[in-house]
Amino acid sequence: MILRTARQFGRSTAAFASFAAALSLSAPAIAHDGVDHEPDANNAYAHAPIGVMGDHLHKAGEIMFSYRFMHMDMEGNRIGNRSVSPEEIVTTVPNRFAGPPTLRVVPTEMTMDMHMFGAMYAPTDDITLMVMGMYLEKEMDHITFQGMAGTTRLGTFTTKSSGIGDTKVSALVSLHDEEGHKLHANLGVSIPTGSITESDTVLTPMGTRPTLRLPYAMQLGSGTFDLEPGLTYTGTDANWGWGAQWRSTLRTGTNDEGYTLGNKHQLTGWASYQFQPWISLSGRLTAKHEGTIEGFDPRITAPVQTADPDNFGGKRVEAFVGLNLAGQTGFLEGHRLALEVGAPIYENLNGPQMETDLIVTIGWQKAF
């Protein structure tokens, strides 16, 4: 997994490094005068860190296109805030479905790559409309334990899923706008365009290899129309930028397979410092809470923790550092490239559930 992650991260950061080198050569030598000012699109801290969505409005008539790539690594398992081994899981955690009395299959590693394509348009100075589509690639490694009980390892297997995820549409509505301080509402809806019927081949405790519907974490969408309200504040003073955002995902109804994913709530805050108009560094903290799944898909009943709707959600606190680059002259003018890397500093999960190890987001934006 380490080699696979290194290759993926290396390919993604190569383009980022090339862009940074071009910026350092082309950016004009502009010293900051220390006077308070409003950031503009050519300043590196004009936006929040790249991991924050819907952070800014545009002027009437402006259009912005964006692409983000997010990579997430998960390895190991946790019950509450305590790490647990596969052997502990298969000897102590009950199987809620018919068959073995305890779980017999344990996920050990998971990666998720998300490609997000966005567009923003401002019909007025006070309203910006946004749409975002995504393409997901998921991969999960498992250990299967032999028979109905015990800690004898039978073998390993990997499941994969990929395809279009849910589509997000939203309106950003200005609530307050003065020099150095802005506040706006995020009013969004998630449209269920992602599949919730993905399947793959698995290794059972009896040694067979059937093709089964994959557990909830490996599906590509929620299957429901979801409300996504939020509130975003941003501030600036001289070389400093900062902000805070609350976002929630509120599920509506039950999907066609008989379940509803848990509601999500997130609060994040950040600060950034601009060294030159073309470069800034940022730090960010995020607190998340996600509920368990209500209902269940009758075709997801394997003796694995990811098939149990109660083993989802929990609380996380994550810390991030970021780098923002803004083109100043020539063909780079108006282009923004940003990188953010983070990891949890606290996890209390409805477990057993996989731990998150690393989150990397790389993104490009261009306004017209």
Buried (B, 14 or more C-beta within 10 A) or exposed (E): BEEEBEEBBEEBBEEBEEBBEBBEEBBEEEEEEEEEBEBEBBBBBBBBBBBBBBBBBBEEEBEBEBEBBBBBBBBBBBBBEEEBEBBBBBBEBEBBBEBBEBBBBBBBBBBBBBBBEBEBBBEEBBBBBBBBBBBBBBBBBBBBBBEBBBEEBBEEBBBBBBBBBBBBBBBBBBEEEEEBEBBBBBBBBBBBBBBBBBBBEBBBBEEEEEEBBBBBBBBBBBBBBBBBBBBBBBBBEBBBBBBBBBBBBEBEEEBEBBBBBBBBBBBBBBBBBBEBBBBBBBBBBBBBBBBBBBEBBEBBBBBBBBBBBEBBBBBBBBBBEBBBBBBBEEEBEBBBBBBBBBEBEEBBBBBBBBBBBBBBBBBBBBBE
